[in-house]
Amino acid sequence: MAERPDENTWSVLEYACHVRDVFSLFDHRLGLMLTEDDARFADWDQDVTAVEKDYANADPAVVSTELTAEGEQIAASFGRIPEEQWDRKGTRSNGSEFTVLTFAQYFLHDVVHHLHDVDG
C-alpha cells in the first residue's frame, strides 16, 4: 500500500492522503462559494502538501478514517445546497471560473480520475 510503483507515481497510501485532502479543500472552497460573492481560491500545490504532510509515512488506518470522514463531509455539503445557489461563482488562482454546479462536476471528475490512477 505504501510502496510506489515507480519513483514518479504515488503509492496507494499517498493517493488516499491526497484524495482526503482534496475532499477537505473542495469542502472549504465550496463554503467560500456559498458565502462570498465571486469567491477566490488560493493556489494549492499538491506536491508541496504531500511532502509537508509526509504522505509516504502516514498511518493507513488513520488515513482510512480521515478519508471516510472527509468524504462524508463533502457529500453532506453538496447535499445541502439550495437550488438557487448552484449558479454562485468562484475563481481559482489560475483564472479558472466555476459555478457551484461546474465545481461539483470538476470535483467528481477529479475523484474518479484518482481512482483510475490507483487502479491503473
HELIX and SHEET records of a PDB file:
HELIX    1   1 VAL A   12  THR A   35  1                                  24    
HELIX    2   2 GLN A   46  GLU A   52  1                                   7    
HELIX    3   3 TYR A   55  ASN A   57  5                                   3    
HELIX    4   4 PRO A   60  GLY A   79  1                                  20    
HELIX    5   5 GLU A   83  GLN A   85  5                                   3    
HELIX    6   6 VAL A  100  ASP A  119  1                                  20    
SHEET    1   A 3 ALA A  39  PHE A  41  0                                        
SHEET    2   A 3 LYS A  89  ARG A  92  1                                        
SHEET    3   A 3 GLU A  97  THR A  99 -1                                        
END                                                                             
